[in-house]
Amino acid sequence: MSLVESPPSLSIVIPVLNEAFGIEAALLPLQPLRAQPLAMHIEVIVVDGGSDDNSVNVAQPLADRVLISSPGRALQMNAGAQLASAPALLFLHADTQLPEGAVALITQALSTHTWGRFAIQLEGRSRWLPVISWMMNQRSRLTGIATGDQGIFVRFSAFQAVGGFPAQPLMEDIELSKRLKKVASPACLSAKVVSSGRRWDQHGVWKTIRLMWRLRYRYWRGVSATQLAKEYRDAR
């Protein structure tokens, strides 16, 4: 249950799958935001895609809603958005931490923009992660395309108007950005979310860069997201 009774100003939707090890660390920093007075508090909606670990039980006391959906990040985020009570949505990965004052920054941005994203700071072992973070932020600023680990936020009405996330297994964040760009340019906040660089550390920085750029290029050339998702799983 929510810690306060007034309607929330922001609904944070977090898709999870087998995140029992880290979901508590992700949700604990959000608890003070749930307790903010009047219209400044948030609600947290965790959407589990069928975890076979303890993710749901860990998340239950730290979220306003925990639901089970079909697996797939896009499907999970759409399911969470449908239960949202606030006029604005933030889609947050389970391994991403918000910056100080995030709710106020989003509220201010959405007073003049329809949607937006944060800058990103990847954390991990590789000394190349600051460079990769800078490249991701510059690419997003130049193209107006946001990735899911940058913390995409959007007015609920606009999210509904563009049909939400497409029901595809990969590149759902890029496709949503394209849809929203047709409505308005994004607010590109300089405040940084901190996101785990675990995939870069685990699979190697340059191998991951080559893989992601190859997948994005092929998606741009019209290869289906279903085929690319298979190639992504095989490469990992």
N, C-alpha and C positions, 0 to 999 in steps of 0.2 A: 504494500500500500504506500501511497505518496506520504511524505512526512508533513505536508501542509495541504490545506483543502482548496485554496484558490486555483483557478486554471493555470497551467504552466505557460511560460513564454516560449519555451523551446522543447521539442521532443527529440531526444537523442536515441537513434536506432543503432544497435550494435549487433551485427551478425556474428555468430560463433559456431565453431565446429571443433570439438575436442580441445577446448581451451581451458580445461580445469586448472592447469598449472599456472596460468597467468591471468585468468579473468578477474580474480579478486583484486589483484594489483591494478587492473584497469578500472574497476568500478569504485574502489575506495575513494579516489580523488574526486569523484562526482558526488559523493554524499553531501558535502556542504552546499553544493549547488541545489540539491533537492530540497534543502531546508531553508532556502532563501525566502523572505517574506513576500506577501502580495503577489504581484505579477512578474517577479524577477526569478522565480525558481524554475527548475526544469523537471521533466520526467525522463526516466531511463527505461527504454524498451529493449530487452535482450531477445534475440530471435535465434533459437538453436536449430541447426540443420540436421539433427539426428545424431548427436554425439553419443559415443559409446563409453565415455568417461563420466566424470562427476560434474561436468560443466553446469548443468541445469541446477543442481542442488547448491553449488557454490554461488551462483548468480541470484538465486531466489530471494534471499533477504536483502540484497543490495540493489534491487531494481523495482520499478513500479509494476512492470509486467514482464513475464517470461513466457514465451510461447514457442511451440514446436512447429516447424514448417517443413516443406519439402526442401531437400538440400540444394544449395546453389545460392551464391551471395546475392544475386539480383532478386531471386524469388524471396529470400529471407528479408531483404531490406524493404521490398514492396509490401510484404505481409506486416512488418512492423509499422510502416507508414500508415497503413489502413487503420491501425488502432491508435494513432497519435491524436492527442487532444490539443496540441498547440498549433498556432498559425505558422510556425516555422519548424523545419526539420534539419537535423544534423546527422549525417551518416558517418559513424566513427568505427574504425577497425579496432578489434580487441587488443591489438598491440600498440595502440597510439594514445598518447597523452596530450590533453589540451593545454594551451598556454594560459598564463594568468589572465583573468578578466575575459575569458573567451565568450561568455554569454553576452556581455556588454558590447564586445567587438562585433559579434554576429548581429545583435539588435541594431547597432548603428549602421552596419553595412547594408542590412536589409531595409533600412529606411530610405535608401537611395538606389539600391540594386535589387534585382529579382533573385539572384543567387550568387554564390562565391565559394572561395576556398581559402585555406590558410597556406602559408609557406610551410616547408617541411624540413626537419632536421633528422637525418638518419643516425641512429646510435648503434654501435657495434664494434667489432675488433679491428676492422680494416681501416687503414689510414686514408683510404680513398673515399670513405663515406661522406665527408664534408664536401668533396668535389662533386660527387654524384648528387648530393642534396642541392647544391648550387645549380647544377645543370637541370635538374627537375624543375626547380623554381623558375629558372629563366625560360625553359621550354614552355611551361604553363603560362607564363606572362605573355610570351610572344604569340602563342597559338590560341589562348583562351580555353584550352582543354585542361581539365582537372583530373587527377587520378584519385582513387578512393582513399589512399593513405594520406592525402592532404586534408581530409576532413571537409567534404562537400556539404554546404548548407544551402537551403533553398526555401522560398515561401511555399507553404503547403499547396496553395492554389495553383502555383506555377508547376509544381511537381505533378499534380493531378492533370493539369492541362496538357502536358507533353506525354502523358501516359506512363509516368514513372520510369523505372529501370526496364530496359528491354529484357525479355525472358531468354537470355543467352548466357552460356557458361563462362564467358571471358569477354573482356573489353566492355563490360556493361557501364563502367564509369566513363569511358571515352564516348560511348554512344549517348549516354545521358547528357554529357557536356555539349555534344553536337546539337541535340534537341534544344537544350536551354539557350545555346548561343543564337539560335534562330529567333528567340524571344528577346534576349538582352545580353550584353557583355557581362562577364563575371566581375565581382569584386575580388581583387587579388590582394589579400591581406599580407602584410609583411610579418606579422606575428607568426611564430612557428609552432606547429605541432611536433612532438617528438615521437618518431616511429621506429620500431625495431628494424635493424638492418640484418636480421637473422638470415634471410634468404640469400643476401649478398655474401655473408660470412660462410654460410653452409655450402653454397654452390660455386663460390668464386666470383669476384667482382666483374672481371672482364667477360667471363662466360655468361654471367647474368645479363650484362649490358648487351652483348651480342644477341642473346636469346630474345630479350624484350624488344629491341629495335627491329629484329627480323620479324617477330610476330606482329608488331604494329605496322610495319611496312606491308606485310602480306594482307593484314586486315584492310589497310587503305586500298590495296589492289583488289579487294572484293572477296578474299577467301573467307569462308564462313567461320563464325566464332566457335562453332562446334568442332570443326576440324582443327582450329588453332588450339583449342583447349586440350584436345588429344595430344597434339605435338608438345604442348607445354608440360603435360603430365609425363610424357615419355622422356622429355629432356631432363626433368627433375629426377 
